[in-house]
């Protein structure tokens, strides 16, 4: 169900398989239209989105100063058991770009910036190793960071600007293939992998980026000079993939299994596929960290716990299950009714949004008629996808392509999919009739998972009722995106999804809808190439006011939904997580899309 390749691709595969993404429910239960509806649960899940409805702020020196605000009632000590489905493939910060490794990174790695979630539920981008979230100048082209005093690696070595430079430059090396590429592309002013030409061997053969791009004038100062203005730099450096690496102990490929840690915890032991033990990092100074805590003595992590297994263990709340939690696993769909229907169990849950939005993409290379695309969008019943993902505990009806988990979110429903998730086959058929397009042939590709098969039947039936000649085409779930990812694929419509890398639509609209990025396996699965969209992407990327940029992205989202219609949004992804009765400090963090591991403690 959850394939841990690139973080964004995890969402793509999951929506095809009909399962929740990242910290997601298994697909074993298929749809669950009988899930108990609980008003308290819906309120719990929507609260976090309301907190994100206004612009997330970039913190100054005061906001970035440690220690972190104490968690009410927290005490130190003890061993917490962590039940995980998937092991960690990558521990090298530069190779981290998926959610389970990102969750772990909040405990063992630090970067220039991070997200702070306070006790009131407010998110702020703060300086982590840096004294603040960054100092902007030169119209957004130059960003300066000053490092804090007292920051060290777990072996006691001070972290300096040399380590930051090294951590950036090694991202250009050929063996770094799994981490994010935004920073490298911004510095090189290119798209794709052409950025490697800027520093082909990374720093390993004595070559470095010129000071005109990256300057480190002293041990505590780092200055980035971008060829173009970059508004989202504070967000960018909060990605786990840009965490610091010890320049003196970088073992290149071997670093992926034994990194030097900088967060509140370090790795004591790791048996891939079986277990990992985290212990306190004695050289982490809470006075330097405004976002994290170090309450638990030891995290004992074990793998191969399917969602059904972890849910049943935590529901039982017996023995060591009382001191157990999962960073990633969610309540599986089969057990959701029992969890939300039992107040004693339900009070041991957290819930929130993931940054993913599902859609049924339209192949615009084949579906060139706007009226056909509009009829498809009106007819498709998104309720079938919603039910397959666990109803209100796994999804929310989507009105657009931008998730409520993103900063500056604006609720909108141009196609009426929130108001009428059952679809409107009558209106769709009228459009086809008036346009002389009745019986237009549609090849509908879907994944051969239980949920994918389920909602594809419902969608196909609705399209037939609307006047389309629908041919369903079943594809293997494990190669689904390889097949629909081909520019010359033979299909007309197919499910896809995308998740933002940080809470800005900059990481949604350009990768999914920029026509200049169309290529095999690129995320523009609808093959959208609209001149206005392309030009607006360039214009908005040049805006230096984050609030203005956020509004502009949502305006472009509306344009896509009304003037282009490259697909129909189906759901915003959500999740429900359960923990043992002796777990304290459990809150959902939208930025890491799961329970906040940095706030946990064990109750006496």
Secondary structure in CASP SS format (residue, H / E / C, confidence):
PFRMAT SS
TARGET T0000
AUTHOR 0000-0000-0000
METHOD secondary structure of the structure
MODEL  1
X C 1.00
X C 1.00
X C 1.00
X C 1.00
X C 1.00
X C 1.00
X H 1.00
X H 1.00
X H 1.00
X H 1.00
X H 1.00
X H 1.00
X H 1.00
X H 1.00
X H 1.00
X H 1.00
X H 1.00
X C 1.00
X C 1.00
X C 1.00
X C 1.00
X C 1.00
X C 1.00
X C 1.00
X C 1.00
X C 1.00
X C 1.00
X C 1.00
X C 1.00
X C 1.00
X C 1.00
X C 1.00
X C 1.00
X C 1.00
X C 1.00
X C 1.00
X C 1.00
X C 1.00
X H 1.00
X H 1.00
X H 1.00
X H 1.00
X H 1.00
X H 1.00
X H 1.00
X H 1.00
X H 1.00
X H 1.00
X H 1.00
X H 1.00
X H 1.00
X H 1.00
X C 1.00
X C 1.00
X C 1.00
X C 1.00
X E 1.00
X E 1.00
X C 1.00
X C 1.00
X H 1.00
X H 1.00
X H 1.00
X H 1.00
X C 1.00
X C 1.00
X C 1.00
X C 1.00
X C 1.00
X C 1.00
X C 1.00
X C 1.00
X C 1.00
X C 1.00
X C 1.00
X C 1.00
X C 1.00
X C 1.00
X E 1.00
X E 1.00
X E 1.00
X E 1.00
X E 1.00
X C 1.00
X C 1.00
X C 1.00
X C 1.00
X C 1.00
X C 1.00
X C 1.00
X C 1.00
X C 1.00
X H 1.00
X H 1.00
X H 1.00
X C 1.00
X C 1.00
X C 1.00
X H 1.00
X H 1.00
X H 1.00
X H 1.00
X H 1.00
X H 1.00
X H 1.00
X H 1.00
X H 1.00
X H 1.00
X C 1.00
X C 1.00
X C 1.00
X C 1.00
X E 1.00
X E 1.00
X E 1.00
X E 1.00
X E 1.00
X C 1.00
X C 1.00
X C 1.00
X C 1.00
X C 1.00
X E 1.00
X E 1.00
X E 1.00
X E 1.00
X E 1.00
X C 1.00
X C 1.00
X E 1.00
X C 1.00
X C 1.00
X C 1.00
X C 1.00
X E 1.00
X E 1.00
X E 1.00
X H 1.00
X H 1.00
X H 1.00
X C 1.00
X E 1.00
X E 1.00
X E 1.00
X E 1.00
X E 1.00
X E 1.00
X C 1.00
X C 1.00
X C 1.00
X C 1.00
X E 1.00
X C 1.00
X C 1.00
X C 1.00
X C 1.00
X C 1.00
X E 1.00
X C 1.00
X C 1.00
X H 1.00
X H 1.00
X H 1.00
X H 1.00
X H 1.00
X H 1.00
X H 1.00
X H 1.00
X H 1.00
X H 1.00
X H 1.00
X H 1.00
X C 1.00
X C 1.00
X C 1.00
X C 1.00
X C 1.00
X C 1.00
X C 1.00
X C 1.00
X C 1.00
X H 1.00
X H 1.00
X H 1.00
X H 1.00
X H 1.00
X H 1.00
X H 1.00
X C 1.00
X C 1.00
X C 1.00
X C 1.00
X C 1.00
X H 1.00
X H 1.00
X H 1.00
X H 1.00
X H 1.00
X C 1.00
X C 1.00
X C 1.00
X C 1.00
X C 1.00
X C 1.00
X C 1.00
X C 1.00
X C 1.00
X C 1.00
X C 1.00
X C 1.00
X C 1.00
X C 1.00
X C 1.00
X E 1.00
X E 1.00
X E 1.00
X E 1.00
X E 1.00
X C 1.00
X C 1.00
X E 1.00
X E 1.00
X E 1.00
X E 1.00
X E 1.00
X C 1.00
X C 1.00
X C 1.00
X C 1.00
X C 1.00
X C 1.00
X C 1.00
X H 1.00
X H 1.00
X H 1.00
X H 1.00
X C 1.00
X C 1.00
X C 1.00
X H 1.00
X H 1.00
X H 1.00
X C 1.00
X C 1.00
X C 1.00
X C 1.00
X H 1.00
X H 1.00
X H 1.00
X C 1.00
X C 1.00
X H 1.00
X H 1.00
X H 1.00
X H 1.00
X H 1.00
X C 1.00
X C 1.00
X C 1.00
X C 1.00
X C 1.00
X C 1.00
X C 1.00
X C 1.00
X E 1.00
X E 1.00
X E 1.00
X E 1.00
X E 1.00
X E 1.00
X E 1.00
X C 1.00
X C 1.00
X C 1.00
X E 1.00
X E 1.00
X E 1.00
X E 1.00
X E 1.00
X E 1.00
X C 1.00
X C 1.00
X C 1.00
X C 1.00
X C 1.00
X H 1.00
X H 1.00
X H 1.00
X C 1.00
X C 1.00
X C 1.00
X C 1.00
X C 1.00
X C 1.00
X C 1.00
X C 1.00
X C 1.00
X E 1.00
X E 1.00
X E 1.00
X E 1.00
X E 1.00
X C 1.00
X C 1.00
X C 1.00
X C 1.00
X H 1.00
X H 1.00
X H 1.00
X H 1.00
X H 1.00
X H 1.00
X H 1.00
X H 1.00
X H 1.00
X H 1.00
X C 1.00
X C 1.00
X H 1.00
X H 1.00
X H 1.00
X H 1.00
X H 1.00
X E 1.00
X E 1.00
X C 1.00
X C 1.00
X C 1.00
X C 1.00
X C 1.00
X C 1.00
X C 1.00
X H 1.00
X H 1.00
X H 1.00
X H 1.00
X H 1.00
X H 1.00
X H 1.00
X H 1.00
X C 1.00
X C 1.00
X H 1.00
X H 1.00
X H 1.00
X H 1.00
X C 1.00
X C 1.00
X E 1.00
X E 1.00
X E 1.00
X E 1.00
X E 1.00
X E 1.00
X E 1.00
X E 1.00
X E 1.00
X E 1.00
X E 1.00
X E 1.00
X E 1.00
X E 1.00
X C 1.00
X C 1.00
X C 1.00
X C 1.00
X C 1.00
X C 1.00
X C 1.00
X H 1.00
X H 1.00
X H 1.00
X H 1.00
X H 1.00
X H 1.00
X H 1.00
X H 1.00
X H 1.00
X H 1.00
X C 1.00
X C 1.00
X C 1.00
X H 1.00
X H 1.00
X H 1.00
X H 1.00
X H 1.00
X H 1.00
X C 1.00
X C 1.00
X H 1.00
X H 1.00
X H 1.00
X C 1.00
X E 1.00
X E 1.00
X E 1.00
X C 1.00
X C 1.00
X C 1.00
X C 1.00
X C 1.00
X C 1.00
X C 1.00
X C 1.00
X C 1.00
X C 1.00
X C 1.00
X C 1.00
X C 1.00
X C 1.00
X C 1.00
X C 1.00
X C 1.00
X C 1.00
X C 1.00
X C 1.00
X C 1.00
X C 1.00
X C 1.00
X C 1.00
X C 1.00
X C 1.00
X C 1.00
X H 1.00
X H 1.00
X H 1.00
X H 1.00
X H 1.00
X H 1.00
X H 1.00
X H 1.00
X H 1.00
X H 1.00
X C 1.00
X C 1.00
X C 1.00
X C 1.00
X C 1.00
X C 1.00
X E 1.00
X E 1.00
X E 1.00
X E 1.00
X E 1.00
X E 1.00
X E 1.00
X C 1.00
X C 1.00
X H 1.00
X H 1.00
X H 1.00
X H 1.00
X H 1.00
X H 1.00
X H 1.00
X H 1.00
X H 1.00
X H 1.00
X H 1.00
X H 1.00
X H 1.00
X H 1.00
X H 1.00
X H 1.00
X C 1.00
X C 1.00
X C 1.00
X E 1.00
X E 1.00
X E 1.00
X E 1.00
X E 1.00
X E 1.00
X E 1.00
X C 1.00
X H 1.00
X H 1.00
X H 1.00
X H 1.00
X H 1.00
X H 1.00
X H 1.00
X H 1.00
X C 1.00
X C 1.00
X C 1.00
X C 1.00
X C 1.00
X C 1.00
X C 1.00
X C 1.00
X E 1.00
X E 1.00
X E 1.00
X E 1.00
X E 1.00
X E 1.00
X E 1.00
X C 1.00
X C 1.00
X C 1.00
X C 1.00
X C 1.00
X H 1.00
X H 1.00
X H 1.00
X C 1.00
X H 1.00
X H 1.00
X H 1.00
X H 1.00
X H 1.00
X C 1.00
X H 1.00
X H 1.00
X H 1.00
X C 1.00
X C 1.00
X C 1.00
X C 1.00
X C 1.00
X C 1.00
X C 1.00
X C 1.00
X C 1.00
X C 1.00
X C 1.00
X C 1.00
X C 1.00
X H 1.00
X H 1.00
X H 1.00
X H 1.00
X H 1.00
X H 1.00
X H 1.00
X H 1.00
X H 1.00
X H 1.00
X H 1.00
X C 1.00
X C 1.00
X C 1.00
X C 1.00
X H 1.00
X H 1.00
X H 1.00
X H 1.00
X H 1.00
X H 1.00
X H 1.00
X H 1.00
X H 1.00
X H 1.00
X H 1.00
X H 1.00
X H 1.00
X H 1.00
X H 1.00
X H 1.00
X H 1.00
X H 1.00
X H 1.00
X C 1.00
X C 1.00
X E 1.00
X E 1.00
X E 1.00
X E 1.00
X E 1.00
X E 1.00
X E 1.00
X E 1.00
X E 1.00
X E 1.00
X E 1.00
X E 1.00
X C 1.00
X C 1.00
X C 1.00
X C 1.00
X E 1.00
X E 1.00
X C 1.00
X C 1.00
X C 1.00
X E 1.00
X E 1.00
X C 1.00
X C 1.00
X C 1.00
X C 1.00
X E 1.00
X E 1.00
X C 1.00
X H 1.00
X H 1.00
X H 1.00
X C 1.00
X E 1.00
X E 1.00
X C 1.00
X C 1.00
END
